[in-house]
Amino acid sequence: MIYIVETIKLGFQQAGKLAFLGLTVGVIAGWVGLFTVDSAEQIASLSAKIFLSMALILPVALIVLIYLDLQSQNREHYLVLSRALSQLSVAGIFGAIFASFLFLMGAAQIPAVFGQKNAAEIAQALYPAIGWQKLILVLISTVGLALVVAVWGNRQAKKLIEPD
């Protein structure tokens, strides 16, 4: 039972790191929108294009997190494949959801706070500009690669613990 709680806890810790990355990308999108375009619809359109980059950024960040875990004392969490799959499923699902939510917050609030734009107008334009398809793409790419990386992490951890 302790392994389940610890696995979920580590998954949420990694999800938190992905969420922070989503906020960072959202803030960047907000600043780019603030300085390059004028209307709320244009800011939303530009932010939606930047949102698509998270379909690549979040999985790459997961690979880096796993690599760093394998180099530290956390490699023992990847020795059992079911634990690695569970941990990275939690990280992928919740990380993508939280990162998407925080991206929307950053992309809508930066132009509102620093550019005197209407946050409600930006948010109302941003939701349909991103749409469900882009959100699902980010979720599938993050979770899909998380599962692949879990298998890879399991193999790497076994090689590091039990060298040939």
Secondary structure, DSSP 4 states (H G I P E B T S, - for coil): -HHHHHHHHHHHHHHHHHHHHHHHHHHHHHHHHHHH--SHHHHHHHHHHHHHTHHHHHHHHHHHHHHHHHHSGGGGGGSSHHHHHHHHHHHHHHHHHHHHHHHHHHHHHHHHHHH---HHHHHHHHHHHHHHHHHHHHHHHHHHHHHHHHHHHHHHHHHHHS--
